[in-house]
């Protein structure tokens, strides 16, 4: 019984260490993690070491905070003298609020594309 009890203790310790090590998150530069507790928004973690509660907290979204480039297909535009032109659009954008990016719009990239197309037409 001594060997079985000792191996059971070692197995339990390994499981506890695995759970604890999975709770430590290191967030690199230019990224943010959106964390939910029991399905509700808790916080947006930025650079550094963070500890989440096991089985209660989860990382809902990993957000890239670097400046990004989006190339959209050409958009037809009508000028003041009723000439139709096609304008090719390249957009540079940077996410500044990870919470709004994760929860604000269903598809943020499509929303950016539609806003850009609307602005170009005006």
N, CA, C and O atoms as a GROMACS GRO file, in nm:
protein
  488
    1UNK      N    1   0.082  -0.120   0.000
    1UNK     CA    2   0.000   0.000   0.000
    1UNK      C    3   0.085   0.126   0.000
    1UNK      O    4   0.040   0.229  -0.048
    2UNK      N    5   0.204   0.121   0.051
    2UNK     CA    6   0.290   0.238   0.059
    2UNK      C    7   0.330   0.289  -0.079
    2UNK      O    8   0.330   0.410  -0.102
    3UNK      N    9   0.363   0.197  -0.171
    3UNK     CA   10   0.403   0.237  -0.306
    3UNK      C   11   0.284   0.292  -0.384
    3UNK      O   12   0.299   0.387  -0.461
    4UNK      N   13   0.166   0.232  -0.365
    4UNK     CA   14   0.047   0.279  -0.436
    4UNK      C   15   0.006   0.416  -0.385
    4UNK      O   16  -0.032   0.503  -0.464
    5UNK      N   17   0.014   0.438  -0.255
    5UNK     CA   18  -0.020   0.568  -0.197
    5UNK      C   19   0.077   0.676  -0.240
    5UNK      O   20   0.037   0.789  -0.268
    6UNK      N   21   0.207   0.640  -0.246
    6UNK     CA   22   0.308   0.736  -0.289
    6UNK      C   23   0.289   0.775  -0.434
    6UNK      O   24   0.300   0.893  -0.469
    7UNK      N   25   0.260   0.678  -0.521
    7UNK     CA   26   0.240   0.709  -0.664
    7UNK      C   27   0.111   0.789  -0.684
    7UNK      O   28   0.103   0.872  -0.775
    8UNK      N   29   0.010   0.764  -0.600
    8UNK     CA   30  -0.114   0.842  -0.610
    8UNK      C   31  -0.088   0.987  -0.572
    8UNK      O   32  -0.142   1.078  -0.635
    9UNK      N   33  -0.006   1.010  -0.469
    9UNK     CA   34   0.028   1.147  -0.428
    9UNK      C   35   0.106   1.217  -0.538
    9UNK      O   36   0.083   1.335  -0.566
   10UNK      N   37   0.197   1.146  -0.602
   10UNK     CA   38   0.276   1.206  -0.710
   10UNK      C   39   0.186   1.241  -0.828
   10UNK      O   40   0.201   1.347  -0.888
   11UNK      N   41   0.092   1.155  -0.862
   11UNK     CA   42  -0.001   1.182  -0.972
   11UNK      C   43  -0.087   1.304  -0.940
   11UNK      O   44  -0.109   1.388  -1.027
   12UNK      N   45  -0.136   1.313  -0.819
   12UNK     CA   46  -0.217   1.429  -0.778
   12UNK      C   47  -0.136   1.556  -0.784
   12UNK      O   48  -0.186   1.659  -0.829
   13UNK      N   49  -0.010   1.552  -0.738
   13UNK     CA   50   0.077   1.670  -0.743
   13UNK      C   51   0.105   1.713  -0.887
   13UNK      O   52   0.108   1.832  -0.917
   14UNK      N   53   0.124   1.618  -0.976
   14UNK     CA   54   0.148   1.650  -1.118
   14UNK      C   55   0.024   1.717  -1.178
   14UNK      O   56   0.036   1.813  -1.254
   15UNK      N   57  -0.094   1.666  -1.145
   15UNK     CA   58  -0.218   1.725  -1.196
   15UNK      C   59  -0.235   1.867  -1.143
   15UNK      O   60  -0.272   1.957  -1.218
   16UNK      N   61  -0.209   1.888  -1.014
   16UNK     CA   62  -0.220   2.022  -0.954
   16UNK      C   63  -0.120   2.117  -1.018
   16UNK      O   64  -0.156   2.231  -1.048
   17UNK      N   65   0.002   2.074  -1.040
   17UNK     CA   66   0.102   2.160  -1.105
   17UNK      C   67   0.063   2.192  -1.249
   17UNK      O   68   0.085   2.304  -1.295
   18UNK      N   69   0.006   2.096  -1.320
   18UNK     CA   70  -0.037   2.121  -1.458
   18UNK      C   71  -0.149   2.225  -1.461
   18UNK      O   72  -0.149   2.314  -1.547
   19UNK      N   73  -0.244   2.215  -1.368
   19UNK     CA   74  -0.354   2.313  -1.364
   19UNK      C   75  -0.301   2.451  -1.327
   19UNK      O   76  -0.340   2.550  -1.388
   20UNK      N   77  -0.212   2.458  -1.228
   20UNK     CA   78  -0.157   2.588  -1.188
   20UNK      C   79  -0.072   2.651  -1.297
   20UNK      O   80  -0.077   2.772  -1.318
   21UNK      N   81   0.005   2.570  -1.368
   21UNK     CA   82   0.089   2.627  -1.475
   21UNK      C   83   0.005   2.675  -1.592
   21UNK      O   84   0.045   2.767  -1.663
   22UNK      N   85  -0.112   2.614  -1.615
   22UNK     CA   86  -0.198   2.660  -1.723
   22UNK      C   87  -0.269   2.791  -1.686
   22UNK      O   88  -0.326   2.857  -1.773
   23UNK      N   89  -0.266   2.828  -1.560
   23UNK     CA   90  -0.333   2.950  -1.515
   23UNK      C   91  -0.244   3.073  -1.525
   23UNK      O   92  -0.292   3.186  -1.514
   24UNK      N   93  -0.116   3.052  -1.545
   24UNK     CA   94  -0.024   3.165  -1.557
   24UNK      C   95  -0.015   3.203  -1.704
   24UNK      O   96   0.021   3.120  -1.789
   25UNK      N   97  -0.047   3.327  -1.735
   25UNK     CA   98  -0.043   3.376  -1.873
   25UNK      C   99   0.056   3.491  -1.883
   25UNK      O  100   0.054   3.584  -1.801
   26UNK      N  101   0.141   3.485  -1.983
   26UNK     CA  102   0.234   3.594  -2.013
   26UNK      C  103   0.184   3.658  -2.141
   26UNK      O  104   0.178   3.594  -2.246
   27UNK      N  105   0.149   3.786  -2.132
   27UNK     CA  106   0.099   3.859  -2.248
   27UNK      C  107   0.216   3.934  -2.311
   27UNK      O  108   0.277   4.019  -2.246
   28UNK      N  109   0.249   3.904  -2.437
   28UNK     CA  110   0.361   3.973  -2.502
   28UNK      C  111   0.326   4.116  -2.543
   28UNK      O  112   0.210   4.158  -2.542
   29UNK      N  113   0.430   4.189  -2.579
   29UNK     CA  114   0.414   4.327  -2.626
   29UNK      C  115   0.324   4.330  -2.749
   29UNK      O  116   0.329   4.239  -2.831
   30UNK      N  117   0.243   4.432  -2.760
   30UNK     CA  118   0.154   4.457  -2.875
   30UNK      C  119   0.042   4.354  -2.886
   30UNK      O  120  -0.009   4.331  -2.995
   31UNK      N  121   0.005   4.292  -2.775
   31UNK     CA  122  -0.111   4.204  -2.773
   31UNK      C  123  -0.192   4.232  -2.648
   31UNK      O  124  -0.141   4.289  -2.551
   32UNK      N  125  -0.317   4.193  -2.651
   32UNK     CA  126  -0.404   4.203  -2.534
   32UNK      C  127  -0.491   4.078  -2.530
   32UNK      O  128  -0.528   4.024  -2.635
   33UNK      N  129  -0.523   4.033  -2.411
   33UNK     CA  130  -0.611   3.919  -2.394
   33UNK      C  131  -0.739   3.966  -2.329
   33UNK      O  132  -0.736   4.033  -2.226
   34UNK      N  133  -0.853   3.932  -2.389
   34UNK     CA  134  -0.983   3.964  -2.331
   34UNK      C  135  -1.023   3.844  -2.246
   34UNK      O  136  -1.035   3.732  -2.297
   35UNK      N  137  -1.043   3.866  -2.116
   35UNK     CA  138  -1.069   3.758  -2.021
   35UNK      C  139  -1.214   3.766  -1.973
   35UNK      O  140  -1.265   3.873  -1.941
   36UNK      N  141  -1.278   3.648  -1.970
   36UNK     CA  142  -1.415   3.638  -1.921
   36UNK      C  143  -1.416   3.552  -1.795
   36UNK      O  144  -1.344   3.454  -1.785
   37UNK      N  145  -1.499   3.591  -1.700
   37UNK     CA  146  -1.520   3.511  -1.579
   37UNK      C  147  -1.664   3.463  -1.581
   37UNK      O  148  -1.758   3.542  -1.575
   38UNK      N  149  -1.681   3.331  -1.589
   38UNK     CA  150  -1.813   3.268  -1.596
   38UNK      C  151  -1.897   3.325  -1.711
   38UNK      O  152  -2.018   3.340  -1.699
   39UNK      N  153  -1.831   3.357  -1.823
   39UNK     CA  154  -1.900   3.403  -1.942
   39UNK      C  155  -1.920   3.553  -1.952
   39UNK      O  156  -1.964   3.602  -2.056
   40UNK      N  157  -1.888   3.627  -1.847
   40UNK     CA  158  -1.903   3.773  -1.850
   40UNK      C  159  -1.765   3.838  -1.860
   40UNK      O  160  -1.666   3.785  -1.810
   41UNK      N  161  -1.760   3.955  -1.924
   41UNK     CA  162  -1.633   4.027  -1.940
   41UNK      C  163  -1.573   4.058  -1.804
   41UNK      O  164  -1.641   4.110  -1.715
   42UNK      N  165  -1.445   4.027  -1.787
   42UNK     CA  166  -1.373   4.057  -1.662
   42UNK      C  167  -1.273   4.169  -1.683
   42UNK      O  168  -1.278   4.270  -1.613
   43UNK      N  169  -1.182   4.152  -1.780
   43UNK     CA  170  -1.075   4.250  -1.796
   43UNK      C  171  -1.007   4.227  -1.931
   43UNK      O  172  -1.023   4.123  -1.994
   44UNK      N  173  -0.931   4.326  -1.973
   44UNK     CA  174  -0.844   4.313  -2.090
   44UNK      C  175  -0.701   4.320  -2.040
   44UNK      O  176  -0.655   4.426  -1.997
   45UNK      N  177  -0.631   4.209  -2.045
   45UNK     CA  178  -0.494   4.203  -1.996
   45UNK      C  179  -0.398   4.254  -2.102
   45UNK      O  180  -0.407   4.216  -2.218
   46UNK      N  181  -0.307   4.341  -2.060
   46UNK     CA  182  -0.203   4.391  -2.150
   46UNK      C  183  -0.070   4.327  -2.110
   46UNK      O  184  -0.069   4.222  -2.045
   47UNK      N  185   0.039   4.388  -2.148
   47UNK     CA  186   0.173   4.330  -2.132
   47UNK      C  187   0.200   4.290  -1.987
   47UNK      O  188   0.169   4.364  -1.893
   48UNK      N  189   0.258   4.171  -1.971
   48UNK     CA  190   0.301   4.128  -1.838
   48UNK      C  191   0.252   3.988  -1.804
   48UNK      O  192   0.198   3.916  -1.888
   49UNK      N  193   0.274   3.951  -1.677
   49UNK     CA  194   0.235   3.821  -1.626
   49UNK      C  195   0.101   3.835  -1.554
   49UNK      O  196   0.083   3.926  -1.473
   50UNK      N  197   0.008   3.745  -1.585
   50UNK     CA  198  -0.125   3.749  -1.524
   50UNK      C  199  -0.162   3.608  -1.479
   50UNK      O  200  -0.117   3.509  -1.537
   51UNK      N  201  -0.243   3.600  -1.375
   51UNK     CA  202  -0.289   3.471  -1.323
   51UNK      C  203  -0.440   3.466  -1.332
   51UNK      O  204  -0.510   3.554  -1.281
   52UNK      N  205  -0.491   3.361  -1.397
   52UNK     CA  206  -0.635   3.346  -1.408
   52UNK      C  207  -0.683   3.236  -1.314
   52UNK      O  208  -0.606   3.147  -1.277
   53UNK      N  209  -0.809   3.244  -1.276
   53UNK     CA  210  -0.867   3.144  -1.187
   53UNK      C  211  -0.895   3.017  -1.269
   53UNK      O  212  -0.957   3.025  -1.375
   54UNK      N  213  -0.850   2.902  -1.220
   54UNK     CA  214  -0.874   2.779  -1.297
   54UNK      C  215  -1.022   2.744  -1.302
   54UNK      O  216  -1.094   2.752  -1.202
   55UNK      N  217  -1.067   2.704  -1.421
   55UNK     CA  218  -1.204   2.658  -1.447
   55UNK      C  219  -1.309   2.768  -1.437
   55UNK      O  220  -1.426   2.742  -1.467
   56UNK      N  221  -1.272   2.888  -1.397
   56UNK     CA  222  -1.368   2.998  -1.384
   56UNK      C  223  -1.341   3.104  -1.489
   56UNK      O  224  -1.434   3.150  -1.555
   57UNK      N  225  -1.215   3.142  -1.506
   57UNK     CA  226  -1.176   3.242  -1.605
   57UNK      C  227  -1.135   3.172  -1.734
   57UNK      O  228  -1.085   3.060  -1.733
   58UNK      N  229  -1.159   3.242  -1.844
   58UNK     CA  230  -1.110   3.192  -1.973
   58UNK      C  231  -1.071   3.310  -2.061
   58UNK      O  232  -1.128   3.419  -2.051
   59UNK      N  233  -0.973   3.286  -2.146
   59UNK     CA  234  -0.931   3.388  -2.242
   59UNK      C  235  -1.027   3.379  -2.360
   59UNK      O  236  -1.028   3.280  -2.433
   60UNK      N  237  -1.108   3.483  -2.378
   60UNK     CA  238  -1.210   3.483  -2.483
   60UNK      C  239  -1.152   3.520  -2.618
   60UNK      O  240  -1.193   3.465  -2.721
   61UNK      N  241  -1.057   3.613  -2.619
   61UNK     CA  242  -1.004   3.660  -2.748
   61UNK      C  243  -0.863   3.713  -2.727
   61UNK      O  244  -0.832   3.777  -2.626
   62UNK      N  245  -0.778   3.685  -2.824
   62UNK     CA  246  -0.643   3.740  -2.828
   62UNK      C  247  -0.643   3.849  -2.935
   62UNK      O  248  -0.673   3.822  -3.052
   63UNK      N  249  -0.611   3.972  -2.896
   63UNK     CA  250  -0.621   4.086  -2.986
   63UNK      C  251  -0.481   4.138  -3.019
   63UNK      O  252  -0.399   4.158  -2.930
   64UNK      N  253  -0.456   4.158  -3.148
   64UNK     CA  254  -0.330   4.213  -3.196
   64UNK      C  255  -0.341   4.365  -3.194
   64UNK      O  256  -0.427   4.421  -3.261
   65UNK      N  257  -0.254   4.433  -3.118
   65UNK     CA  258  -0.258   4.578  -3.106
   65UNK      C  259  -0.163   4.649  -3.202
   65UNK      O  260  -0.150   4.771  -3.195
   66UNK      N  261  -0.098   4.575  -3.290
   66UNK     CA  262  -0.008   4.637  -3.388
   66UNK      C  263  -0.090   4.706  -3.496
   66UNK      O  264  -0.208   4.676  -3.516
   67UNK      N  265  -0.025   4.799  -3.565
   67UNK     CA  266  -0.090   4.862  -3.680
   67UNK      C  267  -0.103   4.757  -3.790
   67UNK      O  268  -0.007   4.687  -3.822
   68UNK      N  269  -0.222   4.748  -3.848
   68UNK     CA  270  -0.250   4.646  -3.948
   68UNK      C  271  -0.290   4.712  -4.080
   68UNK      O  272  -0.332   4.828  -4.084
   69UNK      N  273  -0.275   4.636  -4.188
   69UNK     CA  274  -0.308   4.685  -4.321
   69UNK      C  275  -0.420   4.599  -4.378
   69UNK      O  276  -0.415   4.476  -4.370
   70UNK      N  277  -0.520   4.664  -4.434
   70UNK     CA  278  -0.629   4.593  -4.500
   70UNK      C  279  -0.642   4.647  -4.641
   70UNK      O  280  -0.656   4.768  -4.661
   71UNK      N  281  -0.638   4.558  -4.738
   71UNK     CA  282  -0.655   4.595  -4.878
   71UNK      C  283  -0.794   4.550  -4.922
   71UNK      O  284  -0.823   4.431  -4.925
   72UNK      N  285  -0.879   4.645  -4.954
   72UNK     CA  286  -1.016   4.616  -4.990
   72UNK      C  287  -1.032   4.616  -5.141
   72UNK      O  288  -0.956   4.682  -5.212
   73UNK      N  289  -1.129   4.542  -5.191
   73UNK     CA  290  -1.151   4.541  -5.337
   73UNK      C  291  -1.193   4.679  -5.387
   73UNK      O  292  -1.247   4.758  -5.310
   74UNK      N  293  -1.170   4.707  -5.514
   74UNK     CA  294  -1.206   4.839  -5.569
   74UNK      C  295  -1.354   4.870  -5.551
   74UNK      O  296  -1.440   4.783  -5.568
   75UNK      N  297  -1.383   4.996  -5.517
   75UNK     CA  298  -1.520   5.040  -5.492
   75UNK      C  299  -1.564   5.135  -5.605
   75UNK      O  300  -1.489   5.225  -5.642
   76UNK      N  301  -1.684   5.114  -5.659
   76UNK     CA  302  -1.734   5.210  -5.760
   76UNK      C  303  -1.780   5.339  -5.692
   76UNK      O  304  -1.853   5.335  -5.593
   77UNK      N  305  -1.738   5.451  -5.747
   77UNK     CA  306  -1.773   5.582  -5.692
   77UNK      C  307  -1.819   5.671  -5.806
   77UNK      O  308  -1.761   5.669  -5.915
   78UNK      N  309  -1.923   5.749  -5.782
   78UNK     CA  310  -1.973   5.843  -5.883
   78UNK      C  311  -1.926   5.983  -5.845
   78UNK      O  312  -1.947   6.028  -5.732
   79UNK      N  313  -1.862   6.052  -5.940
   79UNK     CA  314  -1.811   6.186  -5.915
   79UNK      C  315  -1.924   6.288  -5.931
   79UNK      O  316  -2.037   6.251  -5.964
   80UNK      N  317  -1.894   6.417  -5.908
   80UNK     CA  318  -1.996   6.522  -5.920
   80UNK      C  319  -2.046   6.537  -6.063
   80UNK      O  320  -2.161   6.577  -6.085
   81UNK      N  321  -1.961   6.506  -6.160
   81UNK     CA  322  -2.003   6.518  -6.300
   81UNK      C  323  -2.054   6.384  -6.356
   81UNK      O  324  -2.047   6.362  -6.477
   82UNK      N  325  -2.105   6.297  -6.270
   82UNK     CA  326  -2.168   6.169  -6.303
   82UNK      C  327  -2.077   6.074  -6.382
   82UNK      O  328  -2.122   6.006  -6.474
   83UNK      N  329  -1.951   6.069  -6.345
   83UNK     CA  330  -1.857   5.974  -6.402
   83UNK      C  331  -1.832   5.866  -6.297
   83UNK      O  332  -1.802   5.896  -6.182
   84UNK      N  333  -1.844   5.741  -6.339
   84UNK     CA  334  -1.820   5.631  -6.246
   84UNK      C  335  -1.673   5.593  -6.248
   84UNK      O  336  -1.615   5.570  -6.354
   85UNK      N  337  -1.614   5.588  -6.130
   85UNK     CA  338  -1.473   5.550  -6.115
   85UNK      C  339  -1.464   5.435  -6.016
   85UNK      O  340  -1.553   5.417  -5.932
   86UNK      N  341  -1.358   5.359  -6.026
   86UNK     CA  342  -1.333   5.254  -5.928
   86UNK      C  343  -1.210   5.294  -5.848
   86UNK      O  344  -1.103   5.317  -5.903
   87UNK      N  345  -1.227   5.301  -5.717
   87UNK     CA  346  -1.118   5.343  -5.629
   87UNK      C  347  -1.069   5.222  -5.550
   87UNK      O  348  -1.147   5.155  -5.482
   88UNK      N  349  -0.940   5.197  -5.560
   88UNK     CA  350  -0.878   5.090  -5.484
   88UNK      C  351  -0.837   5.146  -5.348
   88UNK      O  352  -0.779   5.254  -5.340
   89UNK      N  353  -0.868   5.073  -5.242
   89UNK     CA  354  -0.848   5.125  -5.106
   89UNK      C  355  -0.750   5.038  -5.028
   89UNK      O  356  -0.762   4.915  -5.026
   90UNK      N  357  -0.655   5.103  -4.966
   90UNK     CA  358  -0.567   5.038  -4.869
   90UNK      C  359  -0.585   5.114  -4.739
   90UNK      O  360  -0.572   5.237  -4.736
   91UNK      N  361  -0.614   5.042  -4.634
   91UNK     CA  362  -0.646   5.106  -4.506
   91UNK      C  363  -0.548   5.059  -4.399
   91UNK      O  364  -0.523   4.939  -4.385
   92UNK      N  365  -0.494   5.152  -4.324
   92UNK     CA  366  -0.410   5.123  -4.210
   92UNK      C  367  -0.493   5.149  -4.085
   92UNK      O  368  -0.551   5.257  -4.071
   93UNK      N  369  -0.499   5.052  -3.994
   93UNK     CA  370  -0.575   5.072  -3.871
   93UNK      C  371  -0.503   5.006  -3.754
   93UNK      O  372  -0.422   4.915  -3.771
   94UNK      N  373  -0.534   5.057  -3.635
   94UNK     CA  374  -0.475   5.003  -3.512
   94UNK      C  375  -0.584   4.993  -3.407
   94UNK      O  376  -0.660   5.088  -3.386
   95UNK      N  377  -0.591   4.880  -3.340
   95UNK     CA  378  -0.690   4.859  -3.235
   95UNK      C  379  -0.636   4.919  -3.106
   95UNK      O  380  -0.524   4.889  -3.065
   96UNK      N  381  -0.716   5.004  -3.044
   96UNK     CA  382  -0.674   5.068  -2.920
   96UNK      C  383  -0.752   5.019  -2.799
   96UNK      O  384  -0.705   5.033  -2.686
   97UNK      N  385  -0.870   4.962  -2.820
   97UNK     CA  386  -0.952   4.913  -2.710
   97UNK      C  387  -0.991   4.768  -2.738
   97UNK      O  388  -1.076   4.742  -2.824
   98UNK      N  389  -0.929   4.676  -2.667
   98UNK     CA  390  -0.952   4.534  -2.692
   98UNK      C  391  -1.095   4.492  -2.658
   98UNK      O  392  -1.151   4.405  -2.724
   99UNK      N  393  -1.154   4.554  -2.556
   99UNK     CA  394  -1.291   4.518  -2.517
   99UNK      C  395  -1.390   4.555  -2.628
   99UNK      O  396  -1.475   4.474  -2.664
  100UNK      N  397  -1.379   4.676  -2.681
  100UNK     CA  398  -1.469   4.717  -2.788
  100UNK      C  399  -1.447   4.634  -2.915
  100UNK      O  400  -1.542   4.604  -2.987
  101UNK      N  401  -1.323   4.597  -2.942
  101UNK     CA  402  -1.294   4.513  -3.059
  101UNK      C  403  -1.359   4.376  -3.043
  101UNK      O  404  -1.411   4.321  -3.140
  102UNK      N  405  -1.356   4.320  -2.922
  102UNK     CA  406  -1.409   4.186  -2.899
  102UNK      C  407  -1.561   4.185  -2.890
  102UNK      O  408  -1.625   4.090  -2.935
  103UNK      N  409  -1.621   4.289  -2.832
  103UNK     CA  410  -1.764   4.286  -2.804
  103UNK      C  411  -1.845   4.392  -2.879
  103UNK      O  412  -1.968   4.387  -2.878
  104UNK      N  413  -1.780   4.487  -2.943
  104UNK     CA  414  -1.853   4.598  -3.004
  104UNK      C  415  -1.927   4.562  -3.131
  104UNK      O  416  -2.043   4.601  -3.148
  105UNK      N  417  -1.863   4.488  -3.221
  105UNK     CA  418  -1.920   4.456  -3.351
  105UNK      C  419  -1.898   4.307  -3.376
  105UNK      O  420  -1.798   4.250  -3.333
  106UNK      N  421  -1.992   4.243  -3.446
  106UNK     CA  422  -1.980   4.099  -3.475
  106UNK      C  423  -1.857   4.070  -3.560
  106UNK      O  424  -1.780   3.978  -3.529
  107UNK      N  425  -1.837   4.147  -3.667
  107UNK     CA  426  -1.723   4.128  -3.756
  107UNK      C  427  -1.653   4.262  -3.774
  107UNK      O  428  -1.691   4.339  -3.862
  108UNK      N  429  -1.552   4.292  -3.691
  108UNK     CA  430  -1.489   4.425  -3.694
  108UNK      C  431  -1.426   4.462  -3.828
  108UNK      O  432  -1.433   4.577  -3.871
  109UNK      N  433  -1.363   4.365  -3.895
  109UNK     CA  434  -1.297   4.397  -4.022
  109UNK      C  435  -1.398   4.435  -4.129
  109UNK      O  436  -1.372   4.525  -4.209
  110UNK      N  437  -1.512   4.368  -4.131
  110UNK     CA  438  -1.617   4.404  -4.226
  110UNK      C  439  -1.674   4.542  -4.193
  110UNK      O  440  -1.707   4.618  -4.284
  111UNK      N  441  -1.686   4.573  -4.066
  111UNK     CA  442  -1.736   4.704  -4.026
  111UNK      C  443  -1.640   4.814  -4.069
  111UNK      O  444  -1.682   4.920  -4.114
  112UNK      N  445  -1.511   4.789  -4.055
  112UNK     CA  446  -1.410   4.886  -4.099
  112UNK      C  447  -1.419   4.904  -4.250
  112UNK      O  448  -1.411   5.017  -4.300
  113UNK      N  449  -1.435   4.795  -4.324
  113UNK     CA  450  -1.445   4.802  -4.469
  113UNK      C  451  -1.568   4.882  -4.512
  113UNK      O  452  -1.560   4.966  -4.601
  114UNK      N  453  -1.682   4.857  -4.449
  114UNK     CA  454  -1.804   4.930  -4.485
  114UNK      C  455  -1.795   5.078  -4.448
  114UNK      O  456  -1.842   5.162  -4.524
  115UNK      N  457  -1.735   5.109  -4.335
  115UNK     CA  458  -1.717   5.249  -4.296
  115UNK      C  459  -1.624   5.321  -4.394
  115UNK      O  460  -1.648   5.436  -4.430
  116UNK      N  461  -1.519   5.253  -4.436
  116UNK     CA  462  -1.426   5.312  -4.533
  116UNK      C  463  -1.496   5.336  -4.667
  116UNK      O  464  -1.479   5.442  -4.728
  117UNK      N  465  -1.574   5.238  -4.713
  117UNK     CA  466  -1.644   5.253  -4.840
  117UNK      C  467  -1.745   5.369  -4.833
  117UNK      O  468  -1.759   5.444  -4.929
  118UNK      N  469  -1.814   5.383  -4.721
  118UNK     CA  470  -1.909   5.493  -4.704
  118UNK      C  471  -1.836   5.627  -4.705
  118UNK      O  472  -1.882   5.723  -4.767
  119UNK      N  473  -1.724   5.635  -4.637
  119UNK     CA  474  -1.648   5.759  -4.633
  119UNK      C  475  -1.595   5.796  -4.771
  119UNK      O  476  -1.595   5.913  -4.809
  120UNK      N  477  -1.551   5.695  -4.847
  120UNK     CA  478  -1.501   5.722  -4.983
  120UNK      C  479  -1.612   5.775  -5.073
  120UNK      O  480  -1.589   5.866  -5.153
  121UNK      N  481  -1.729   5.720  -5.061
  121UNK     CA  482  -1.840   5.765  -5.147
  121UNK      C  483  -1.882   5.908  -5.116
  121UNK      O  484  -1.927   5.980  -5.205
  122UNK      N  485  -1.868   5.948  -4.992
  122UNK     CA  486  -1.903   6.087  -4.957
  122UNK      C  487  -1.797   6.182  -5.007
  122UNK      O  488  -1.808   6.303  -4.988
   0.00000   0.00000   0.00000
